[in-house]
Amino acid sequence: MRLRVSSLFKNFSALDRLAKEQLQKGPKRRLEASPEEVKASRLTPDRIHRLRNRLGISQRELGILTGSSLGAVLSWEKGKFRPKGEKKVALVALRKLRKREVKKILAEKAEFNAGAKGKRPEVKTRRKKQVKRAFGRRR
């Protein structure tokens, strides 16, 4: 009985790890800019705010596009912090895009995340059922 439960847990952990890897990969469309463009860019809080308004997206959506949190975007727009690394590259790449292209990217990411989130609870529910079957009800 315990061996069976142990093997079920091992199988679940392997599936869980694979699911996490798939979530981290995300959609294949990526925002890219050349190193020269990134180095030459001057991203001030006002410019980040104007970029977001021009694209017609919220701070949350900008965070999704750049791979950062809502708090990070808020800090960029307030001037507390500056975007660095991949986040800055993504912002520079967003400057080249239009509203329709940005909406398509957001739709792809939302679709991917919805699909991945929809499958995950089934695995958890199945795991609970398997544990209940293996151990039965305790009194």
Sequence and secondary structure as in RCSB ss.txt:
>XXXX:A:sequence
MRLRVSSLFKNFSALDRLAKEQLQKGPKRRLEASPEEVKASRLTPDRIHRLRNRLGISQRELGILTGSSLGAVLS
WEKGKFRPKGEKKVALVALRKLRKREVKKILAEKAEFNAGAKGKRPEVKTRRKKQVKRAFGRRR
>XXXX:A:secstr
 HHHHHHHHHHHHHHHHHHHHHHHH  S      HHHHHH    HHHHHHHHHHHT  HHHHHHHHT  HHHHHH
HHHTSS   THHHHHHHHHHH  HHHHHHHHHHHHHHHHHHHHHHHHHHHHHHHHHHHHH    
